[in-house]
């Protein structure tokens, strides 16, 4: 049966130049490289330069994805930017990217689902493309978390970093078969009962300040493995695939221990998991496209590969996307 599938035609990413190692952080707060590596797998993170905005990172990643897709920016009719660290309260970071790319048609908007933002963005774009409401979408995850970290709180500031990644998705006619390229399934979930376990303690509508990230790490960890595994199992059941058929698992890079736990629970061999956390920490919505870009550049992605994306973040929000590369 002829259907429309959303096919990823290009991927790109950008990391700010400045690198902050664990040893650098140990000069600011009472911590150590050993502690950070053992608890999270993080060795270093990138920090945006003064004046470098989330939209600057997003634009650099978007440029790369567009060049690789071979699609002209003016043919993009949907831009979704997933970010929890927008340049301004409004307008959206997506419209800054739109202007930066010289696009003045179609629609551009932000999605706020914190670390799950990229999966939410892919799910939203997929629905726009399959319904015929858009033809070519740019989905970006971009963050400058260094700006919302309390650099006196060692339990949080060691975990996060800045970066951006992007994909270009195009609506393509398909037979809808198992081997045809494109997004096969997206599932997004949230449960607001947990909003106080991971949040920012400010906002324009409450404190009139930006605020700082606060987290109950132990509780987040407890929920993460369970919720991520749950949504992946739901995805596999609904599409009829088994975990061992996944060629590449591209998870949100929050914590190596969470990723190890999920892979073990699902029975996915660790060599099929893309792990970039050591190089850039948790970059929230940017981490999946950064990891996807890494896999692409390392030639770990071949046409026809079955690829699974997943994330969980503040809210809680979580989700998964299964696609044929
Ligand atoms: N350096 C050294 N010691 C530290 C640090 C640090 N940076 N941070 C905390 N500690 C200390 C604590 O003070 C505590 O000391 P105490 O026993 O004397 O009180 C001790 O280490 C243990 O603290 P815990 O918080 O219990 O450590 P835990 O083993 O839970 O590890 C961590 C903390 C890494 C945050 C873990 O809970 C975790 O990974 N949680 C998941 C959080 C996460 O990934 N969040 C990302 C956002 S959500 C997402 O993307 C899925």
Boltz pocket constraint, residues with backbone or C-beta under 6 A from the ligand:
constraints:
  - pocket:
      binder: B
      contacts: [[A, 30], [A, 31], [A, 32], [A, 35], [A, 36], [A, 39], [A, 40], [A, 115], [A, 154], [A, 155], [A, 156], [A, 158], [A, 159], [A, 198], [A, 215], [A, 216], [A, 217], [A, 218], [A, 219], [A, 220], [A, 221], [A, 224], [A, 252], [A, 253], [A, 254], [A, 255], [A, 258], [A, 282], [A, 312], [A, 313], [A, 314]]
      max_distance: 6.0
